[in-house]
Amino acid sequence: MDDRMKTPWGETPLSRFPEDPRDRLRAWDASDEYLLRHLADQEIALSGTVVVLGDRWGALVTALAPHRPTQITDSHLTQEATRANLARAGVEPGAVRLLTTQDPPPERIDVLLVRVPKSLALLEDQLLRLAPAVHADTVVVGTGMVKEIHTSTLKLFERILGPTRTSLAEKKARLIFCTPDPALKRGGTPWPYSYELPDGVGAVSGRTVVNHAGVFCADRLDIGTRFFLAHLPDSRGSLRVVDLGCGNGVVGTAVALGNPEAEVLFVDESFQAVASAEATYRANGVPGDAEFRVGDGLAGVPAGSVDLVLNNPPFHSHQTTTDATAWRMFTGAHRALRPGGELWVVGNRHLGYHAKLRRLFGNCELVSGDPKFVVLKAVKR
């Protein structure tokens, strides 16, 4: 597979993270190419502060590295891919500033490039955070595939930054052009958002959940998690428990409330998710010990150090349906669990996780199921 993105300034070698020779998906798409081509064709000055929001795998900042851009992302995997791609391209360390969506944004932005995210809430939150740094002469250009840009996307740019229009489509990609209006009145970000859980969800009934923008099901308890909460293991004693892919942390918080002796690790690759998990945990005054970590699954967790892993794996990577993330989570759990330790997984019945778990662990038990979801248990032998 061709792993070099062609840009107006040459070719840039790129890869996703973690690298997998079996992965046939590229680290860029037509929308990245369209945006870079537009910058070159229009001879847009890149001498000021260039900020790239939502860069998927570092494709944009790697191509623009000579202009010392700032990348803002919610994804740990994106940051790791960016570091690897910059090194692969021979870019000097420090040429690109890497920020997360939780970090304070730059005080001034002269060029704002936005790769439209899947989450409209995350786009709203980030545009509101960045708006004070945008001035009348800031060049604002968004990009995305046609299926990712909707009327609601354009209205968001217009409401927060100023008059907005779109380009013609090229190779199923489109650009967004926004003219900043300094006189525009806008409120602050409505995020994070909190709500109270209903009765009937175990230890967290009536408890508070806190969600930062972009976290899955930010305004309600999703039905898969509700089903999982009703069938969590009855843990006792000083166990080391991991809420893997923690999202807003409601599962790990339920374990900590039910077993104050447990030491819970909340881990997710999303900075917004881990901030949400910590906020949920703190909001409920949980007495136990907890650690909150942004990372690539259980990478970095010592082998054989965990008693219980709880997991509701995602089956999308941006717009792509894939089981690669779930498989990495399962293999990471198998390595991190001690002998006799357990992995509990909730998932859509049709995904067939039981086959993967049986192949990896040599066993898999159906704990509970309904027409849509299953809860599965695998034991490290």
CORVENCOR-V272635 format. One line per field, one symbol per residue. ss: DSSP state (H for helix, E for strand, C for the rest). burial: 1 if it has 9 or more other C-alpha atoms within 8 Angstrom, else 0. A space follows every 50 residues. Layout:
BEGIN
ss->???
burial->???
END
This chain:
BEGIN
ss->CCCEEEECCEEEECCCCCCCCCCCCCCCCHHHHHHHHHHHHCCCCCCCCE EEECCCCCHHHHHCHHHCCEEEECEHHHHHHHHHHHHHCCCCCCCCEEEE CCCCCCCCEEEEEEECCCCHHHHHHHHHHHHCCEEEEEEEEEEEEHHHCC HHHHHHHHHHCCCEEECCCECCEEEEEEECCCCCCCCCCCCCEEEECCCC CHHHCCCEEEECCCCCCCCCCCHHHHHHHCCCCCCCCCCEEEEECCCCCH HHHHHHHHCCCCEEEEEECEHHHHHHHHHHHHHCCCCCEEEEEECCCCCC CCCCCEEEEEECCCCEECCEECCHHHHHHHHHHHHHEEEEEEEEEEEEHH HCHHHHHHHHHCCCEEEEECCCEEEEEEECC
burial->00101010000111111000000001110111111110110000000011 11111111111111100111111111111111101111101000111011 10000000111111111001011111111110111001111111110110 00111111011111000010001111111110000000000111101000 11011001111111100100100111111110000000111111111111 11111110111111111111111111111110100101000111111100 00111111111110111000000011111111110111011111111110 0001011101101101101000111111110
END
